[in-house]
Amino acid sequence: MLNSGSGGVQGCPEDLPPGLRYMDDSRRGYTREWIDGAFAYFFNTQGKRVGDEAEIRRINALAIPPAYIDVWI
């Protein structure tokens, strides 16, 4: 994460709601794509589709709105 010079992380909102953490996309995470009427999740660094059903349920439980199109999980 990059420091913004004001003590915070560059690009990070100053007052995140409790329980949320800011992560930039230079770290490992997942992306998602709408395929055949449902979201498919992909490992960002490898581009491989997530196939673990427990992990998919965990991500779905986050309830990220479908309108959010550029999501980093």
matplotlib code that plots the C-alpha trace (Angstrom):
import matplotlib.pyplot as plt

x = [0.0, 1.2, 1.3, -0.4, 1.8, -1.0, -0.5, -3.1, -3.0, -3.1, -6.6, -8.1, -11.2, -10.2, -13.2, -14.0, -17.0, -16.1, -15.0, -13.9, -10.3, -8.9, -6.8, -5.4, -5.2, -1.5, -2.2, -3.7, -7.4, -10.3, -12.1, -15.5, -17.3, -20.9, -21.2, -24.4, -26.6, -24.2, -21.0, -17.8, -14.8, -11.2, -7.8, -6.3, -2.7, -3.4, -6.6, -7.9, -11.6, -12.3, -13.9, -14.0, -17.7, -17.0, -15.0, -17.7, -20.3, -18.1, -17.6, -21.3, -22.1, -20.4, -23.5, -21.7, -24.3, -24.5, -24.3, -20.7, -18.9, -15.2, -14.9, -11.7, -12.3]
y = [0.0, 3.5, 6.3, 9.4, 11.7, 12.7, 9.5, 7.5, 5.0, 6.5, 6.2, 5.1, 6.9, 8.6, 7.3, 3.7, 2.2, -0.1, -3.6, -2.6, -2.6, -0.9, -3.1, -2.0, -4.3, -4.9, -7.6, -11.0, -11.1, -12.1, -10.5, -11.4, -11.7, -12.2, -15.5, -17.3, -15.5, -15.7, -14.3, -16.3, -15.5, -15.6, -15.6, -12.3, -13.4, -16.5, -15.8, -19.2, -19.6, -20.3, -23.8, -24.3, -24.2, -23.2, -20.2, -19.2, -19.3, -17.2, -14.6, -14.6, -14.1, -10.7, -9.6, -7.3, -5.5, -6.7, -3.0, -2.9, -3.9, -3.4, -5.4, -6.5, -9.1]
z = [0.0, -0.8, 1.7, 0.6, 2.6, 5.0, 7.0, 5.1, 2.2, -1.3, -2.8, 0.6, 1.9, 5.2, 7.2, 6.3, 8.1, 11.0, 9.9, 6.4, 5.3, 2.2, 0.0, -3.3, -6.3, -6.1, -3.5, -4.1, -4.5, -6.7, -9.6, -10.9, -14.2, -15.1, -17.0, -17.9, -15.4, -12.4, -11.2, -11.7, -9.5, -10.7, -8.9, -10.1, -10.3, -12.2, -14.1, -13.0, -12.1, -8.4, -8.2, -4.4, -3.5, 0.1, -1.1, -3.6, -0.9, 1.3, -1.4, -2.3, 1.4, 1.2, -0.8, -3.1, -5.3, -8.9, -10.0, -8.7, -11.9, -11.1, -7.9, -6.1, -3.4]

ax = plt.figure().add_subplot(projection="3d")
ax.plot(x, y, z, "-o")
ax.set_aspect("equal")
plt.show()
